[in-house]
């Protein structure tokens, strides 16, 4: 691959590697170097480096990777079996450079192994796209690793609730794909998501899903029953596996097994009774899931104290009593949406030894938020200058004094020898003076009113100027807050409170979670639509791009 050059060596941040040369596409021989059975398989290391240097693959290369991925994943069952040792990764949400950090902490895969040991496995719990700006990069890298190591089955990709048409159209991934490619490519990504398995049995002792448990789930075999190659409905087992949440610990004693999930507007909350009942019936220890941002990157849902006895696979032996949380939430997107200031985490299980590892956000190459172009981004700067200009003009006008000197009328006495005609003339003159004086008073009052209006305009322009200055200086934080707010607006009065309030709001985990609450729900427009029948992938009219031969291996 070829990188942009720096002939003058005058870059402001020279330690940041130069990006790849976008006008010179990556040759097939470099991206797909394999021969024989490996022909058409991407070199995932090249993919990782090329995307890290802000490269963009051609549509032809993307479609080739997607087609190969569908051929592999569509053959996997709904419930995949993942042996130990394994690294379990939660939501990533388009944070590509944090994904690279996570892979680096676990010794990135080689041609014959994944992880720190020769038999290390990876399990990803879904939500690879939306909210972050590098969803395409995340998916392409993971798929490249998947197909490169498919012969050893070392990496497993579960489907999350954001790997759907409903969510990607309501959030950012569809826009991201259309900005770089086209509708056909977007539909190909959706067919890849349709082919992903929906649950995993980890080390024969842990159930891993994206969301949670379901009233329709009593035994593990139930997971293999639904047809997954479709857009998931908003009710039933498939929905719950991707959307359900554990109830808050402080409410566990108040609820039974399941109740309606008011935070998502679909699926269920499941409590301690439901979790314990399912785990004991299936001889499991815990449920590993993602789906919810956590301050520390993970949460142990104990629902109070619990002790569980689990039978071995043959049913002849019983392990010692275990004290382990019924549910574990894992979230691997640090500083989620650039606003939560949370940590990321991943779950390491190595032959009975459990370890939770945390990591912090890694700053990647700067990109304008929301895919803005430079002209849209510079609008607050221009508005700030225009407001300052008007403010100065109005301030100058307001500084003109409207005060006028007033004199008291002195009572005039006529001389004794003045004639009646002279008195009349004097009276007329005085009346005219009085009229002029009254007119002057009216003008004075009008000037005072005008001056008051001018002062108010100056004050309003001053406030507007402060807001635009805040918008200009804190544009990135303001956009982050707007992205989280359900109505796309920042809280009233926040701009006038200035930069400290903006930064505090953008970095406060609880406030970010509160503002982002509506974005955690199923989109209202989608929820109101009638559910489509359970047909195959590509439910849009005429869409059947890649799955013609892949469905035959579906379980």
C-alpha positions in Angstrom: 0.0 0.0 0.0 1.2 3.5 -0.7 1.0 6.4 1.8 0.8 10.1 1.3 4.2 11.8 1.4 5.3 14.8 3.5 8.1 16.3 1.3 8.4 19.5 3.3 8.2 17.7 6.7 6.0 20.6 8.0 3.1 18.6 9.4 1.8 20.0 12.7 1.5 16.5 14.3 4.4 14.5 12.7 4.0 11.6 15.1 0.6 10.7 13.5 1.2 8.3 10.5 0.3 9.7 7.2 -2.9 8.3 5.6 -2.9 6.0 2.6 -3.1 7.3 -0.9 -6.8 7.2 -1.7 -6.3 7.8 -5.4 -4.4 4.6 -5.7 -6.6 1.6 -4.8 -5.1 -1.4 -3.0 -4.1 -4.1 -5.5 -5.8 -7.5 -5.3 -2.5 -9.2 -4.9 -1.9 -7.4 -1.6 -5.4 -7.7 -0.1 -6.1 -11.2 -1.4 -2.7 -12.9 -1.5 -4.0 -16.5 -0.9 -3.6 -19.3 -3.5 -5.7 -22.5 -3.9 -8.2 -22.9 -1.1 -7.1 -19.5 0.3 -7.9 -17.7 -2.9 -10.3 -14.8 -2.3 -9.5 -14.8 1.5 -8.4 -11.3 2.7 -5.2 -10.8 4.6 -6.7 -9.4 7.8 -3.4 -7.8 8.8 -3.4 -5.7 5.6 -7.1 -4.9 6.3 -6.2 -3.8 9.9 -3.3 -1.5 8.8 -5.1 -0.1 5.7 -8.2 0.9 7.6 -6.2 2.2 10.6 -4.4 4.6 8.1 -7.9 5.8 7.0 -8.0 3.8 3.8 -11.2 3.1 1.9 -11.7 -0.2 0.1 -13.2 -0.3 -3.4 -16.8 -1.5 -3.6 -15.5 -4.6 -5.4 -13.2 -5.5 -2.5 -16.0 -4.9 0.1 -18.5 -7.1 -1.7 -16.0 -9.9 -2.0 -15.3 -9.9 1.8 -19.1 -9.7 2.5 -19.8 -12.6 0.2 -17.1 -14.8 1.7 -18.4 -14.0 5.2 -22.0 -15.0 4.4 -20.8 -18.3 3.0 -19.1 -19.1 6.3 -21.5 -17.7 8.9 -24.7 -18.9 7.3 -23.4 -22.5 7.9 -23.2 -21.8 11.7 -26.1 -22.8 13.9 -28.1 -20.2 15.9 -26.3 -21.3 19.0 -22.6 -21.7 18.4 -20.3 -23.6 20.8 -17.2 -21.7 21.9 -14.5 -23.5 23.8 -12.2 -22.0 26.4 -9.9 -20.1 26.6 -12.0 -17.2 25.2 -12.1 -13.5 25.2 -15.7 -12.2 25.3 -16.2 -8.7 23.9 -19.2 -6.5 24.3 -20.6 -3.6 22.2 -18.1 -1.8 20.0 -20.4 0.7 18.1 -18.1 1.8 15.4 -15.1 2.6 17.6 -12.5 1.1 15.4 -9.3 2.4 17.2 -10.6 1.1 20.5 -11.2 -2.3 18.9 -7.5 -2.2 17.8 -6.5 -1.5 21.4 -8.6 -4.5 22.6 -7.1 -6.8 20.0 -3.6 -5.6 21.0 -4.2 -6.3 24.6 -5.0 -9.9 23.7 -2.2 -10.5 21.2 -3.9 -10.1 17.8 -4.6 -13.2 15.8 -1.9 -15.0 13.7 -2.3 -17.4 10.8 -2.9 -20.3 13.1 -4.0 -18.8 16.4 -5.9 -16.1 18.1 -4.9 -14.5 21.4 -2.1 -15.1 23.9 -2.1 -18.8 23.5 -2.3 -21.1 20.5 -5.9 -22.0 21.1 -7.3 -18.6 22.1 -10.9 -17.8 20.9 -12.8 -14.6 20.5 -16.5 -14.1 21.0 -18.1 -10.8 20.1 -21.6 -10.1 21.5 -22.9 -7.7 18.7 -23.6 -4.0 18.1 -20.6 -3.4 15.9 -22.1 -0.4 14.1 -24.1 2.9 14.7 -23.3 5.8 17.1 -19.5 5.7 16.2 -18.0 6.9 12.9 -16.1 3.7 11.9 -18.8 1.1 11.7 -17.7 -0.1 8.2 -14.1 -0.5 9.4 -15.1 -2.5 12.5 -17.3 -4.9 10.5 -14.7 -5.4 7.7 -11.9 -6.1 10.1 -13.8 -8.6 12.1 -15.2 -10.3 9.0 -11.7 -10.5 7.6 -10.3 -12.2 10.7 -13.4 -14.5 10.7 -12.9 -15.8 7.2 -9.1 -15.9 7.5 -9.3 -18.2 10.5 -12.5 -20.0 9.6 -10.7 -23.3 9.3 -10.0 -23.2 13.0 -13.2 -21.5 14.2 -11.5 -19.2 16.5 -13.7 -16.1 16.2 -17.5 -15.9 16.6 -19.7 -12.9 15.8 -23.1 -12.7 17.3 -25.9 -10.4 16.1 -26.9 -7.4 18.2 -30.0 -5.3 18.0 -28.1 -2.7 15.9 -27.3 -5.2 13.2 -30.7 -4.7 11.7 -32.3 -2.6 9.0 -34.5 -0.9 11.5 -31.7 0.4 13.7 -29.1 1.2 11.0 -31.6 3.3 9.1 -32.6 5.2 12.3 -29.0 5.8 13.4 -25.8 6.3 11.5 -24.6 3.1 9.7 -26.8 3.4 6.6 -25.7 7.0 6.1 -22.1 5.9 6.6 -22.4 3.2 3.9 -24.2 5.4 1.4 -21.6 8.2 1.9 -18.8 5.8 0.8 -20.6 3.3 -1.4 -24.3 2.7 -2.4 -27.6 1.1 -1.6 -26.5 -2.3 -3.0 -23.5 -2.4 -0.6 -25.7 -1.4 2.3 -28.1 -4.3 1.5 -25.1 -6.7 1.3 -24.1 -5.6 4.8 -27.6 -6.3 6.0 -27.5 -9.8 4.5 -24.2 -10.4 6.4 -26.0 -9.3 9.6 -28.9 -11.7 8.8 -26.4 -14.6 8.6 -24.9 -14.0 12.1 -25.7 -16.5 14.9 -27.7 -15.2 17.8 -26.3 -16.9 20.9 -23.2 -18.9 22.1 -22.6 -21.6 24.7 -19.2 -20.6 26.2 -17.2 -23.4 27.8 -20.4 -25.5 28.3 -21.1 -23.2 31.4 -22.1 -19.7 30.1 -24.8 -18.6 27.8 -23.8 -15.6 25.7 -26.3 -13.3 24.0 -26.5 -9.7 23.1 -29.7 -8.9 25.0 -31.0 -11.3 27.5 -33.4 -14.1 28.4 -37.0 -14.6 27.1 -40.2 -16.1 28.4 -40.0 -18.3 25.3 -36.6 -19.7 26.3 -36.7 -22.6 28.8 -33.9 -24.8 27.4 -30.9 -24.2 25.1 -32.4 -26.2 22.3 -35.1 -23.5 21.9 -32.5 -21.1 20.5 -32.0 -23.3 17.4 -35.7 -23.2 16.5 -36.3 -19.7 15.0 -35.2 -18.9 11.5 -32.7 -16.1 12.0 -32.0 -15.2 8.3 -34.5 -12.3 8.4 -35.2 -8.9 10.0 -35.9 -9.6 13.7 -39.4 -8.9 14.9 -40.2 -6.8 17.9 -41.6 -9.6 20.0 -40.8 -13.2 20.7 -37.6 -15.2 21.3 -35.5 -13.6 18.6 -36.4 -10.1 19.8 -35.7 -10.9 23.4 -32.3 -12.4 22.7 -31.3 -9.1 21.2 -33.3 -6.6 23.2 -34.0 -7.9 26.8 -32.4 -6.3 29.9 -31.9 -7.5 33.4 -34.0 -5.5 35.9 -32.2 -3.1 38.2 -30.8 -4.8 41.3 -32.8 -2.7 43.7 -36.0 -3.8 42.0 -35.2 -7.5 41.8 -37.2 -8.3 44.9 -40.3 -6.5 43.6 -40.8 -8.3 40.3 -41.4 -11.9 39.2 -39.7 -13.5 36.3 -40.5 -11.1 33.4 -42.1 -7.7 32.9 -42.5 -5.4 30.0 -39.3 -3.4 29.1 -40.4 0.2 29.4 -36.9 1.5 28.6 -36.8 -0.2 25.2 -40.6 -0.1 24.3 -40.2 -3.7 23.3 -39.1 -7.1 24.8 -38.8 -7.7 28.5 -37.0 -7.1 31.8 -36.0 -10.4 33.4 -35.3 -10.7 37.1 -33.6 -13.0 39.6 -36.2 -15.7 39.4 -36.1 -16.0 35.7 -32.3 -16.0 35.6 -31.9 -18.6 38.3 -34.6 -20.8 36.9 -33.1 -20.9 33.4 -29.5 -21.4 34.7 -30.4 -24.2 37.0 -32.6 -26.0 34.4 -29.7 -26.0 31.9 -26.7 -26.5 34.3 -25.2 -23.1 33.6 -23.4 -20.6 35.7 -24.2 -17.3 34.2 -25.5 -15.3 31.3 -23.0 -13.1 29.5 -24.5 -10.2 27.6 -23.8 -6.7 26.2 -26.5 -4.1 25.2 -26.1 -1.6 28.1 -23.4 1.0 28.6 -21.7 0.7 32.0 -19.6 3.2 33.8 -16.7 0.7 34.5 -17.2 -1.2 31.3 -19.0 -4.1 33.0 -21.6 -4.9 35.7 -22.1 -8.0 37.8 -25.9 -8.5 38.3 -26.2 -10.5 41.4 -29.8 -9.8 42.2 -28.8 -10.3 45.7 -26.8 -13.3 46.9 -27.2 -16.5 45.0 -25.6 -19.9 45.3 -26.0 -22.4 42.5 -25.2 -26.1 42.2 -24.5 -27.2 38.6 -24.4 -30.8 37.4 -21.6 -31.9 35.0 -22.4 -32.8 31.4 -22.8 -36.5 32.2 -25.0 -35.8 35.2 -22.9 -38.0 37.5 -20.9 -35.3 39.2 -21.9 -32.2 41.0 -19.5 -29.3 41.3 -19.0 -27.4 44.5 -21.4 -24.6 45.3 -20.7 -21.5 43.2 -21.1 -17.9 44.1 -21.2 -16.1 40.8 -23.4 -13.4 39.4 -26.4 -14.6 37.5 -25.8 -12.1 34.7 -22.7 -10.2 33.6 -23.0 -7.2 31.3 -19.9 -6.4 29.2 -19.5 -3.1 27.3 -16.4 -2.6 25.2 -16.9 0.9 23.8 -15.0 3.3 26.1 -16.3 6.9 26.3 -19.4 5.8 24.4 -20.6 8.4 21.9 -17.7 10.5 22.9 -19.7 11.7 25.9 -20.2 9.0 28.6 -16.7 9.0 29.9 -17.0 5.3 30.7 -14.4 2.6 30.5 -14.4 -0.4 28.2 -14.0 -4.0 29.3 -13.7 -7.5 28.1 -14.3 -10.9 29.8 -11.5 -13.5 29.8 -12.4 -17.1 30.6 -9.4 -19.5 30.7 -10.3 -23.0 32.0 -12.4 -21.9 34.9 -10.4 -18.8 35.7 -12.4 -15.6 35.1 -10.8 -12.2 34.6 -12.4 -8.9 33.7 -10.0 -6.5 32.0 -10.7 -2.7 31.5 -9.2 -0.2 29.0 -9.7 3.4 28.2 -10.5 5.3 25.0 -7.9 5.7 22.4 -8.0 8.9 20.3 -8.0 8.2 16.6 -7.7 10.5 13.6 -9.9 13.5 13.9 -13.1 13.5 11.9 -15.8 16.2 11.8 -18.8 14.9 13.7 -22.0 13.7 12.0 -20.1 13.5 8.7 -20.2 17.3 8.3 -18.4 19.0 5.5 -16.1 21.9 6.2 -18.7 24.5 5.2 -21.4 23.2 7.6 -18.8 22.9 10.3 -17.7 26.5 9.9 -21.2 27.9 10.1 -21.0 28.7 13.9 -17.7 30.5 13.3 -19.2 32.7 10.6 -22.3 33.3 12.7 -20.1 34.3 15.6 -18.3 37.0 13.5 -21.6 38.3 12.0 -23.2 38.6 15.5 -20.1 40.5 16.8 -20.3 42.9 13.9 -24.0 43.7 14.6 -23.2 43.9 18.3 -20.6 46.6 17.7 -22.9 48.6 15.4 -25.7 48.6 17.9 -23.4 49.4 20.8 -22.1 52.5 18.9 -25.7 53.6 18.2 -26.7 53.1 21.8 -23.8 55.2 23.1 -25.2 58.3 21.5 -26.6 60.4 24.3 -30.3 60.8 24.3 -30.2 63.2 27.1 -31.1 66.8 26.5 -30.9 69.8 28.8 -34.2 71.0 30.2 -34.9 74.5 31.4 -37.6 75.6 33.7 -40.1 78.1 32.4 -39.9 81.4 34.1 -43.1 83.2 34.7 -43.0 86.3 32.7 -44.6 89.7 33.9 -45.7 92.2 31.3 -44.6 95.8 31.7 -47.5 98.2 32.7 -47.0 100.3 29.6 -47.3 97.5 27.1 -50.3 97.6 24.8 -53.0 94.9 24.5 -51.7 94.1 21.0 -48.2 93.6 22.3 -49.5 91.3 25.0 -51.3 89.2 22.4 -48.2 88.9 20.4 -46.2 87.9 23.4 -48.9 85.3 24.4 -48.8 83.8 20.9 -45.0 83.6 21.0 -45.1 81.9 24.4 -47.8 79.4 23.2 -45.7 78.6 20.2 -42.7 78.0 22.6 -44.8 75.8 24.8 -46.0 73.8 21.7 -42.4 73.4 20.6 -41.4 72.5 24.1 -44.2 69.9 24.3 -43.1 68.5 21.0 -39.5 68.3 22.2 -40.7 66.5 25.3 -42.5 64.0 23.1 -39.4 63.5 21.1 -37.4 63.1 24.2 -39.7 60.4 25.5 -39.6 58.7 22.1 -35.8 58.9 22.2 -35.8 57.4 25.7 -38.1 54.5 24.5 -35.8 54.1 21.5 -32.8 54.1 23.7 -34.4 51.5 26.0 -35.1 49.3 23.0 -31.6 49.8 21.8 -30.2 48.8 25.2 -32.3 45.6 25.0 -31.1 44.9 21.6 -27.5 45.3 22.8 -28.2 42.9 25.7 -29.9 40.4 23.3 -27.0 40.6 20.9 -24.6 40.2 23.7 -26.4 37.0 24.8 -26.5 35.8 21.2 -22.9 36.6 20.9 -22.0 34.6 24.0 -24.0 31.6 22.7 -22.3 31.7 19.3 -18.9 32.0 20.9 -19.7 29.0 23.0 -21.0 27.1 19.9 -17.8 28.0 18.0 -15.4 27.1 20.8 -17.3 24.0 22.1 -18.8 22.9 18.8 -17.7 19.3 19.2 -19.1 18.9 22.7 -22.4 20.7 21.7 -22.8 18.2 18.8 -22.2 15.3 21.2 -24.9 16.5 23.5 -27.3 17.1 20.6 -26.7 13.6 19.3 -27.7 12.1 22.6 -30.8 14.3 23.2 -34.0 12.6 22.0 -35.2 15.8 20.2 -31.8 16.6 18.8 -31.6 19.8 20.9 -29.4 20.7 23.8 -31.0 21.4 27.2 -32.5 24.9 27.5 -30.1 27.5 29.0 -27.0 25.3 28.7 -25.3 27.6 26.1 -25.7 30.7 28.3 -24.1 28.9 31.2 -20.9 28.8 29.2 -18.0 26.4 28.5 -17.7 24.7 31.9 -21.4 23.7 31.9 -21.1 22.4 28.3 -18.0 20.3 29.1 -19.6 19.0 32.3 -22.7 18.0 30.5 -20.8 16.3 27.8 -18.6 14.3 30.2 -21.2 13.4 32.9 -22.1 9.7 32.6 -25.5 10.0 34.3 -26.5 13.1 32.3 -25.3 11.5 29.1 -27.4 8.4 30.0 -30.4 10.5 30.7 -30.2 12.5 27.5 -29.6 9.3 25.5 -32.5 7.4 27.1 -34.8 7.7 24.1 -32.1 6.5 21.7 -32.0 3.2 23.6 -35.6 2.5 22.6 -36.8 0.8 19.5 -37.5 3.5 16.9 -41.1 4.6 17.1 -41.7 4.6 13.4 -40.4 1.1 13.1 -42.3 -0.2 16.1 -45.5 1.1 14.6 -45.0 -0.8 11.3 -46.6 -4.2 10.8 -44.1 -7.0 11.1 -42.9 -8.7 7.9 -43.4 -12.4 7.5 -40.4 -14.6 8.4 -38.9 -14.9 4.9 -35.2 -15.1 4.0 -32.6 -12.4 4.0 -33.0 -9.3 1.8 -36.7 -8.7 2.5 -36.7 -5.5 0.4 -38.3 -6.0 -3.0 -35.8 -7.6 -5.5 -33.0 -7.8 -3.0 -31.1 -11.1 -3.0 -27.6 -10.1 -3.6 -25.3 -12.6 -2.0 -27.3 -15.4 -0.3 -28.2 -17.5 -3.3 -26.0 -20.4 -2.4 -25.3 -19.7 1.3 -28.7 -20.5 2.7 -28.3 -24.2 2.1 -26.0 -24.5 5.1 -28.4 -22.7 7.5 -29.4 -24.6 10.6 
